[in-house]
Amino acid sequence: MAAMTRQQFIAALVPAVIQVRREGSPMLPSVRLAQYILETGGVIHSWYNLGGIKALGASPNAYWQGQAVVKGTWEHIDGRNVNTSAAFRAYSSVYHFMKDQDLLFMKARYDRVRLAKTPEEQAQMLLACGYATDPAYATKLIAIITSNGLRQYDDQAAAAVKTTVFQGAKTVPILQGGMVEVIGYERGGTVWVPARALGSRLGGKIGWTGSKVTVNGQELESLLDGGTGYVTMRALAASLNKKIEWEQSTRTVTII
């Protein structure tokens, strides 16, 4: 992925970070974002492993299909930093990585990480539970959280999602290029997406007739929810000549 500023890096990951938190992740968004800044140096690689999760001895699951890349790294051993290399898990998106990371955090080893109530406590527990070998790991995370104002995303994730049309509907991450573009809703077996937010990103000209969303002048079946026009993912993709794939095991839609 092209070089990013720190703020661009954070903005690119916020939709996925907030979504997985709302899905029940034990990780505070502030800690998660700080960890990814520290682990990657602010670069999103094409294998989307943002947290240095290794592949050795691991079994594939719904979010990780067994792919790996070998990369250089360093470990803090016997009081000194040692350069080495390791096989790291490779993912199809940042969302898949975050969900796989949450599976890791469900292990008993990370009980104290899950129980932490504040960013500072959770950062300390990541180190105490052995997620990293760097003795300054927690201190670095807390400094990144503070300097980048990351606590605001804890508040955003905790805020109630306002919807009337989609009450009780399951959310569906819409992925493109490994990133979460928007969050859709599944209602009656159909995935609905915010037309302007997604359609404009895909190069469409989005309009509103007063009752229908238009995409490049074509009216689509629409639902209005809190001032936002929604269309079906399938209809939007067809109108913009985009192919989509539904992944049942992760309940995601990928725009190809």
Summary of the structure (lengths in Angstrom):
residues: 256
radius of gyration: 19.7
end to end distance: 16.5
largest distance: 67.8
contacts: 757
relative contact order: 0.13
helix: 36%
strand: 26%
